[in-house]
Structure formats: structure tokens, C-alpha cells
Amino acid sequence: MVLLNKLGDAMRKGRKERGLTQEKFAEMCGISIREVSNIENGRTEPKFGTLISICQVCNIGIEEFITQTNEEEK
């Protein structure tokens, strides 16, 4: 559960750094607003394809995104 929370925190940070609402972010990632909210709040983990879309929208490599998530956990 801790990893899900960190993943959600990293996604929220990337979204807010780009000045995107959850609605706009969801549209750009091709997912629902509910899914954005669930991921950000650590209730669900994104599917791999969704994770790729999140990284593309946040303009961050998946390796960097995962590393950032793991480093925040320490």
C-alpha cells in the first residue's frame, strides 16, 4: 500500500507541476477522472499502459518515475 501511495503522490506532483486539473490529465492519459483520483489516493494501481501514458504526459521516463517513487519511500 505504501508504494501505491508514493506512486499516486508522484503522479499528483507531476500533474500539478504542469498545471493540469484531474479532468485534463485524465483526458490526456486516456483514462477516467475517477481512475486519476483512485491512483492519486493510493486506492488502485495503474495498468502498465496507463503508467506509460502518465509518464508521457508528465514528460518523464518510466525508469525515472519509478526511481522517484522508490526514493520518496526512503
N, C-alpha and C positions, 0 to 999 in steps of 0.2 A: 504494500500500500504506500510506503514511503516513496518508492520510485515513481508511482503514478502521480503522487502529489508534486514531486520535483519536475516531472515531465510537464504537468499542467502549468506549473509556475513558469517554466522556461517558455512554454508556448504563449502564455499570457504576456510575459515580458516582451517577447518578440512582436506580438500583435500590437501592444501599446507603444512600443518604440517606433512603430510605423504609423501610429495614429489611426489604427483601424478599429472600428466597432466589431463586436462579435458577429453582427449581421454581415458586414462587408467581408470580414475574414472568412466566414463560413462560405460565402458566395465565391470568393477567390479560391478556396480549397476544394470546392465542390462537395461540401458537407452541410448538414443542417446546423442551425444555431444551437439547437439542443445538444448536438454532439460536441460542438465547441465548448459549451458550458460544462458538459459532463467531463470532458478531458481536462479542462482548466481546474475543475474542482476535484479531480482525482477519483471520479466515480467509474470511469471507463478508460481503457487504453485504446489508442487509435490503431486501426488496421495498418499494415505496412504501407499500403498505397496512400492512405491518408497521411501517414507520417512523412512520406516523400513530398506530398503536396504542401504540408505545413512547412517543411524545410525550404521548399521552393518559394513560397510566399514570404517567408521570413528571410530569404536570401542567405541561408546558412546551410552548410554541408551536413548531411546526416551524421557523419562522424563527429563533427564539432558540436552538433546539437546534443548528441548522446554524451559526449565528454563533458559538456557544460552541465548537463543534468546530473551526471555522476559526481562532478566536482562540487556542486552545490550540496550534495548529500553529505559530504565530509565535514 
